[in-house]
Amino acid sequence: MSINYKNTNAERTTVTRDSSDFSEKSGNIYKALIAISKRSNQISAEMKDELTKKLAEFASTTDNLEEIFENREQIEISKFYESLPKPVAIAIQEYLEDKIYVRDANEAIEAGQED
């Protein structure tokens, strides 16, 4: 699953958030933070894999120091990924826009036992 990082509404800088925005959606701020944390880890892994794949295209078997410093494509790719919002900011934005489905495993187990 590839995310379009260019079109995200996530903040690129630190923003103070109202904790009630998180607890309103899930009923519990801790559940919200766990969901955001897990989604942030997923986004981070996806971004790392994508970056690794793109940089692997430029990998060379020679150890020529001049080639390493003059590879502008690698530098541009790295700058692009550095300028993206942090994974946690993307996850928070997705949570606030209801793009993250939060399921409580304990409630699902209890509901299954009642049947």
Stockholm file with secondary structure:
# STOCKHOLM 1.0

chainA/1-115         MSINYKNTNAERTTVTRDSSDFSEKSGNIYKALIAISKRSNQISAEMKDELTKKLAEFASTTDNLEEIFENREQIEISKFYESLPKPVAIAIQEYLEDKIYVRDANEAIEAGQED
#=GR chainA/1-115 SS CCCCGGGCCCCSSCCCCCHHHHHHHHSCHHHHHHHHHHHHHHHHHHHHHHHHHHHHTTCCSSCCHHHHHTCHHHHHHHHHHHHSCCHHHHHHHHHHTTCSCCCCHHHHHHHHHHC
#=GC SS_cons         CCCCGGGCCCCSSCCCCCHHHHHHHHSCHHHHHHHHHHHHHHHHHHHHHHHHHHHHTTCCSSCCHHHHHTCHHHHHHHHHHHHSCCHHHHHHHHHHTTCSCCCCHHHHHHHHHHC
//
